[in-house]
Amino acid sequence: MINYPVKFRPILQDKIWGGNKLKEILNKDTNRNRIGESWEISGVEGNVSVVDNGCQKGRTLKEIIHSHKADLVGKKIYDQFGDDFPLLIKFIDAQTDLSVQLHPNDELAKQRHNSFGKTEMWYVLQADEGAKLNIGFNKTLDKREYLEYLEKGKITELLHFEEVEKGDAVFINTGKVHAIGGGILLAEIQQTSDVTYRIFDWNRKDDEGNSRELHTALALDAIDFEQKDDYKLTYDKKINSSSQIASCEYFTTNFLPVKGKLKKDYSSLDSFVIYMCVEGEAKIRLEGNSENIKKGESILIPASCKEVLLEADNAELLEVYI
């Protein structure tokens, strides 16, 4: 049994649109520039997280799931996913705009890529003044009109943009076009999938003068062309209380501000719990073992551990489980 808070080595990803906030604000240990993503907890093939603390240090996430099964992730989750971890947990720094993109649903992703779909949510940690997210279209479209604008290079005229600030949260259903705008640092909670259909990339080229691949044909059957105001997430900020930000069949994310001591009882939950620290610092005590978590760090609590003690002067956590 794993009876301690498990930390993993962040997997840092260079991106054409990446910047330095993961290093400067979230204290990621790197000398590289243009770091766009820190994969905090990942079971994605080729980018599987490695334990960085305790008796399991050096083992991969997949290895410890295989060894500890339901004790680590929960019985229902292990029965459904086996040794595959169902969520991908990230911090993202967009120095410039990400491509306009969307993700297929489970059915399409399974059929085309033997993958899960990608339902996701964002929590904004920091945003430069005036920074915006693209979330969906600004009106309901059909395929003909969409392709007409796309072919003329005017797709941005159809996009809905929304200015954001620290603490804003957004839910992204499969099929919804979206893009993180330049100047935004956020946490992303998503299904384990790396399938993205890129439809527009701002006509940018890489250092060698090449444009990135677009997925116009693949995207056409996956896009939700309907304009929907279904993405805004609201939540309470009551101290020492878990307030739901988002809940769907794939994950639940709560906002958990901690001041002083807080005991969490997970005896009714058949799932692992992940804490992402988005402000401050906290100590996590678990069956006599303890681990600190600072802003920009993430920790996994095994499903078999039902009582957690949190201590902080003033910390803000995202609490994630299934």
Buried (B, 14 or more C-beta within 10 A) or exposed (E): EBBBBBBBBBBBBEBBBBBBBBBEBBEBEEEEEBBBBBBBBBBBEEEBBBBEBBEBEEBBBBBBBEEBBBBBBBEEBBEEBEBBBBBBBBBBBBBBBBBBBBBBBBEBBEEEBEBBBBBBBBBBBBBEEEBBBBBBBEEEBEEEEBBEBBEEEEBBEBBBBBEBEEBBBBBBBBBBBBBBBBBBBBBBBBBBBBBBBBBBBEEEEEEEEEEEEBBBEBBBEBBBBEBEEEBEBEBEEEEBEBBBBBEBEBBBBBBBBBBEEBEBEBEEBBBBBBBBBBBBBBBBBBBEBEBBBEBBBBBBBBBBBBEBBBBBEEBBBBBBBB
